[in-house]
Amino acid sequence: MILVIPLPHKLFPDLVCWGLSGNGNFSTKTVTWAAHGLDLVHKPVWEYNWLQKLDIMPKLKIFLWQLCHSSLPTRGTLSDRGLRVDPACPFCHSEVEDMDHLFLHCTIAQGCWNLAISHNWINANLVFSPQLTVLQMLSTTCNARPNVHMDRIISLLWSIWKIRNGAVFRNTSPNPGLTLIRAKQANVERRIRHKFTHQFQPTHQKLSASTRQMKTTHWVAWRKPQGGFIKINFDGSKSLQGAAGGFIIRT
Ligand SMILES: [Zn+2]
């Protein structure tokens, strides 16, 4: 075994390497895989890797990651893990609160989905059979063509989770209308953040690598605000002798 290791042409100092990782660095993940006798080379790809590519807010990504790992602390999950909690759904009190019931099959959840469909906010061909799981629904809709507004579906799931938390922790009444409004707000917030992040990026960061190579000149100038808004530009300075500031308001 030692004899078949190719010798380098240059002299290098000896290094301590962890043989189970690709980069030679130790990681607990590789130890876990090895301890379970799993194949590190042909390890299966996580089937929800597509969520990394979704253009949604970080808080929704974290929520979705928990959802896809079945780690949202629903009452049914907590009860299964040995916590002494009432596993009943906080909305209907007639079924165990697991993810599938809470997000798809509960009457409150169905009211939210039906309202979103009747508002044409999400695609009308979403059909929730009694056997459908929320993870199956996500996988199906993610692969569906034409586009089914995955971002809106995730916003609505997140909003259902928020009203569920309101019912559990603040004793608030669930309301499908308000749930849909909150989902729409979350979706609009994402678009606004996306737009402003792009708008206020330094000009050199906006340019793609290819554009930068072309060394194109991009002029940055004051722009008139739209929609009846007033724009205020301000600046100030401070020294030991005093401070001064100024601003200009333009419409
Ligand atoms: Zn329920």
Residues whose N, C-alpha, C, O or C-beta is under 5 A from the ligand:
A	BS01	ZN	C89 F91 C92 H93 C106 T107
